[in-house]
């Protein structure tokens, strides 16, 4: 499927990526380390028909998740109607009471959603998790495609694939749709953030201002950009790449040095759009994940198009029984953790670890979910110039403006370690471009 | 029912100039079924601007910013509040109750409070209100009032293990116990007749209504308390929250005067207290790096 020219240019493209600063920063033992995010030139290819199916499913899922967020921070009908038990909302660290009753511009909570999928050996796609806070990763396939087009132009003449370089326009339209009047900015915590390359790249490509907190100021219930002349210019939309907790020391963590005091109060009064809205953590909670298919039926009155990985909630007695009986074939996830942390495989535990874990599971059943281990369809990765099969997932991006739109590409992440199922970039994996064929 | 005259004054003196300061003040008494404020006057200085709003816990808030080298910051609010119109508050919507049933922040129980809770026997055929009153009596017996042994960051568990603290600690421990008993409970800030400080107590939810209980004084909240704000714990309804740049060290002074108005004449039982204090409901966090 892929051709030689493309593959032969892997080294060149990786060299250019390094020069452009396409890096991923990780904290290990409290030390910040920047590392290259290795690019593998063999693309993941998705046929048009297959992507059409994914697209439909992703739109449906993100619609339901937005309705869920809007419901949870207002009427909470889904709790009253006994679809989601109250415990999974209020005992979750993702629920933020500080966001109760606040209506974001145009009612959109998750403008940019990153939905992680895997394909099983049976060809069936499964959603592994929803990322509705500030999912990163779109910039990597964007720049990789751009560099590959330059290094192997023939490849792109010979294949009919959807151009993915429209992401910047989609993002810009998404921001514009909720803009309350004024500049559009991308707010970064700064260059020591793991995704700083992405912040600066998206700002450059969308034409939004790249700002740090000291460039923004709240006055009289409005948000302003302090320009080079120290004059204030109104800001109407902030694609903020700072997590909820650190966004506003007057409303959230008072210790935050990277936040903007009162920015959330400006949002509360409807005078600025924050992408994504604070409080979204409740929707990508791993415990809530279990309920997404139920949510789709509840809010949209439709059958879910995409499958969840088969998931059990030890919170329910019957599920607990199943989990204990099939412990060795399940993967267990701590709902409070993200980025590939807090994930353990039943089969890989020693007897002692298992005993400890089961004790904890029985003590705090709500804290864990258990999933069947999906036999991923391996995809080829070049290692020492030879294609070898590796586990990979796909982060699809859904942008929500008037209608949800699915970007016809996505971030394919793979594990370099043949035994590992964990592909998160914070765990040191690499990435691929994702080709969606146009016919 | 009482008609109370109140006067709340907060002043911070800084050892060095403050370059910039943001403040959120939850210092205005809300209109509820229990109390009705009137003739409210509010002053804050310095401020470049301030505006009003409401937070997600239903509290009135004043937001503002000051800049340009000041060494003082103060606000002053006074007025008249009719209290004890009812001895409860009704909740507007059912769905706002649940968040007060779950542990949060400083009110998460540890081993000490879990063990203590198990030693308290609920009264026979109790309503949530009666159960909460029993918890209050027990706590009042087993915990003693002492200043300067706890601070604003002390958790209910830590305060309980030390067996001493102030109104914030009483309230946090009682909230923790009530939630363990399955009773929704919230933290309340305000003022009490005859007190020189701001005060804190608890509201518990029983049969569709919120009732005030003051564990520091072991009394139900009737008409001697003026409520300012409420939340899951102290940090949701700090009377005064701020972020400053510069300022050096700060000395905060709070004086509160609450007196009953009887037949138009001023029958004062207030006391006024000045001087550096360690009031629990006021916090200015320093944010020099911004």
Interface residues (C-beta under 8 A of the other chain):
Chain A: X74 X75 X76 X79 X80 X86 X89 X90 X91 X95 X97 X98 X99 X100 X101 X102 X213 X214 X218 X219 X220 X221 X249 X250 X254 X255 X257 X261 X262 X265 X268 X269
Chain B: X22 X24 X48 X49 X51 X53 X55 X56 X57 X61 X63 X65 X93 X94 X95 X96 X98 X99 X101 X102 X104 X232 X235 X236 X241 X243 X283 X285 X287 X289 X290
